[in-house]
């Protein structure tokens, strides 16, 4: 039996329901929509600067989500008006991804809210830099940022062999975030698609 493909997380919008409203984001038009759960009428819509690949999270009257544009957003859940947005990407650089202009450091983990803190990770390739954030949910201010774990050279034993590039003097390791974040009481869990998860201390990063 073929195991599920952990990269297939955005084939279709992932809706969430809160207080009589259905919320979902789109990878086709970069828009988050709020619909009346009874009749499907559009209550509001908000367009980000890139695809929204993960379900928004609704907490205390706010809608939190992240986008391939490199930003984390907080909207008012009733009116859809921006409360704050935070650029998790270190720069405003863009490139082409899947035929679209996106940030060089897209937020491919969504936004996870827990105990008044928003967690998000910008970047997908460790060679480009990975930025793991904890933000204050009320205003998007930075509580901590881990920007040093994305690209590490680790010394390994043995001599380099022409037919074995992994047996060299140094081995490059790092974090390649891809998939929805999880959290325990003490730990932030960052998935890496087909690879193993990476764990961070929730309080310190």
C-alpha positions as CSV (number, residue, x, y, z in Angstrom):
1,X,0.0,0.0,0.0
2,X,1.4,3.4,-1.0
3,X,1.7,5.7,2.0
4,X,0.0,9.1,1.9
5,X,2.0,11.8,0.2
6,X,2.6,14.5,2.8
7,X,3.2,17.1,0.1
8,X,-0.4,16.9,-1.1
9,X,-1.7,19.3,1.5
10,X,-3.2,22.0,-0.9
11,X,-5.0,20.2,-3.7
12,X,-8.3,21.8,-2.4
13,X,-9.1,24.6,0.1
14,X,-9.3,23.5,3.8
15,X,-12.3,25.1,5.4
16,X,-12.8,25.8,9.1
17,X,-16.1,26.8,10.8
18,X,-16.5,29.2,13.7
19,X,-19.5,31.1,15.0
20,X,-21.7,30.3,12.1
21,X,-19.1,31.3,9.5
22,X,-17.0,29.1,7.1
23,X,-13.5,30.4,6.5
24,X,-11.1,29.1,3.8
25,X,-8.1,30.3,1.7
26,X,-7.2,29.7,-1.9
27,X,-4.1,28.9,-3.8
28,X,-5.6,30.0,-7.1
29,X,-6.6,33.6,-6.3
30,X,-4.7,34.1,-3.0
31,X,-8.0,35.0,-1.3
32,X,-9.4,34.2,2.1
33,X,-13.2,34.1,2.2
34,X,-15.8,34.1,4.9
35,X,-19.2,32.5,4.0
36,X,-22.4,32.3,6.0
37,X,-22.6,28.6,7.1
38,X,-26.4,28.5,6.6
39,X,-26.7,29.9,3.1
40,X,-23.2,30.2,1.7
41,X,-23.5,34.0,1.2
42,X,-20.2,35.8,1.1
43,X,-19.6,37.9,4.2
44,X,-16.2,39.2,3.2
45,X,-13.0,38.4,1.3
46,X,-9.4,39.4,1.7
47,X,-6.7,38.9,-1.0
48,X,-3.1,38.3,0.1
49,X,0.0,38.7,-2.1
50,X,0.4,35.0,-2.7
51,X,-1.3,31.5,-2.4
52,X,-2.9,30.7,0.9
53,X,-2.2,27.0,1.3
54,X,-3.4,26.2,4.8
55,X,-6.7,26.7,6.7
56,X,-7.0,29.9,8.6
57,X,-7.1,29.6,12.4
58,X,-9.9,31.5,14.2
59,X,-9.1,32.6,17.8
60,X,-10.9,35.1,19.9
61,X,-12.6,36.9,17.0
62,X,-9.5,37.0,14.8
63,X,-8.5,35.1,11.7
64,X,-4.8,34.1,11.4
65,X,-3.2,32.7,8.3
66,X,0.0,32.8,6.3
67,X,0.8,33.0,2.6
68,X,3.4,32.3,-0.1
69,X,4.0,36.1,-0.2
70,X,6.1,35.7,3.0
71,X,3.6,37.3,5.3
72,X,1.6,36.3,8.4
73,X,-1.8,37.9,8.6
74,X,-4.3,38.7,11.3
75,X,-7.8,39.9,10.3
76,X,-11.0,40.7,12.2
77,X,-13.2,37.6,11.9
78,X,-16.4,39.5,11.5
79,X,-15.4,42.4,9.1
80,X,-12.4,40.8,7.4
81,X,-10.4,44.0,8.0
82,X,-6.6,43.7,8.7
83,X,-5.6,43.9,12.3
84,X,-1.9,43.4,11.6
85,X,0.5,41.7,9.1
86,X,4.0,40.6,9.6
87,X,6.7,40.0,7.0
88,X,8.3,36.7,8.1
89,X,10.5,36.7,5.0
90,X,13.8,38.6,5.7
91,X,13.6,40.6,2.4
92,X,11.0,41.5,-0.2
93,X,12.7,39.4,-2.9
94,X,10.4,37.3,-5.1
95,X,10.8,34.5,-7.6
96,X,8.6,32.3,-9.8
97,X,7.1,29.3,-8.0
98,X,4.6,27.0,-9.7
99,X,4.1,29.7,-12.4
100,X,3.4,32.4,-9.8
101,X,5.4,35.2,-8.3
102,X,6.0,34.3,-4.6
103,X,8.3,35.3,-1.8
104,X,11.8,33.8,-1.9
105,X,10.8,32.7,1.7
106,X,7.2,31.6,1.5
107,X,5.4,30.6,4.7
108,X,4.6,27.0,3.8
109,X,3.6,26.0,7.4
110,X,0.5,28.1,7.8
111,X,0.1,30.0,11.1
112,X,-0.5,28.2,14.4
113,X,-2.0,30.0,17.3
114,X,-1.5,28.7,20.9
115,X,-1.8,30.5,24.2
116,X,-1.7,33.9,22.7
117,X,1.3,33.2,20.4
118,X,1.4,32.8,16.6
119,X,4.0,30.4,15.2
120,X,5.1,30.5,11.6
121,X,8.1,29.5,9.5
122,X,9.4,31.4,6.5
123,X,11.6,29.7,3.9
124,X,11.5,26.2,2.3
125,X,15.2,25.6,1.5
126,X,17.9,25.6,4.2
127,X,20.4,27.1,1.8
128,X,18.2,30.2,1.4
129,X,17.7,30.6,5.2
130,X,14.9,29.4,7.5
131,X,13.1,31.7,9.9
132,X,11.1,30.2,12.7
133,X,8.9,32.8,14.5
134,X,6.9,33.2,17.6
135,X,4.7,36.4,17.4
136,X,2.4,38.0,19.9
137,X,-1.1,37.3,18.7
138,X,-2.5,40.7,19.6
139,X,-0.1,42.8,17.5
140,X,2.3,40.6,15.6
141,X,5.4,41.7,17.5
142,X,8.3,39.2,17.6
143,X,8.7,37.2,20.8
144,X,11.6,35.2,19.4
145,X,13.1,34.2,16.1
146,X,15.3,31.2,15.3
147,X,17.2,32.1,12.1
148,X,20.3,29.9,12.7
149,X,19.1,26.3,12.3
150,X,18.4,26.3,8.5
151,X,21.9,25.6,7.2
152,X,24.6,23.8,9.2
153,X,27.8,22.0,8.1
154,X,28.5,19.0,10.2
155,X,31.9,17.3,10.3
156,X,31.8,13.6,9.5
157,X,34.4,10.9,9.5
158,X,36.0,9.3,6.5
159,X,37.6,10.5,3.3
160,X,35.8,11.9,0.3
161,X,35.2,9.4,-2.4
162,X,34.4,10.3,-6.0
163,X,31.5,7.8,-6.1
164,X,30.1,8.8,-2.7
165,X,29.4,12.6,-2.3
166,X,28.0,12.0,1.2
167,X,31.2,10.6,2.5
168,X,33.1,13.9,2.4
169,X,34.7,15.8,5.2
170,X,31.6,17.9,5.8
171,X,27.9,17.1,5.5
172,X,25.3,19.8,5.0
173,X,22.1,19.5,7.2
174,X,19.3,21.8,7.8
175,X,15.5,22.4,8.1
176,X,13.2,22.3,5.1
177,X,9.8,23.3,6.4
178,X,6.7,22.0,4.5
179,X,3.4,21.3,6.1
180,X,1.1,22.4,8.9
181,X,2.7,23.2,12.3
182,X,1.8,21.3,15.5
183,X,2.5,22.0,19.1
184,X,2.5,20.3,22.5
185,X,2.6,22.1,25.8
186,X,6.3,22.7,25.5
187,X,7.3,21.9,21.9
188,X,6.7,23.4,18.4
189,X,6.7,20.6,15.8
190,X,7.9,21.7,12.3
191,X,7.2,19.1,9.5
192,X,9.5,18.6,6.5
193,X,7.3,17.0,4.0
194,X,8.9,13.5,3.4
195,X,11.6,14.0,6.1
196,X,11.5,13.8,9.8
197,X,10.0,16.5,12.0
198,X,12.1,19.2,13.7
199,X,11.3,20.1,17.3
200,X,11.7,23.6,18.9
201,X,11.3,24.8,22.4
202,X,8.0,26.8,22.4
203,X,9.3,29.4,24.8
204,X,12.8,30.1,23.5
205,X,12.9,28.8,19.9
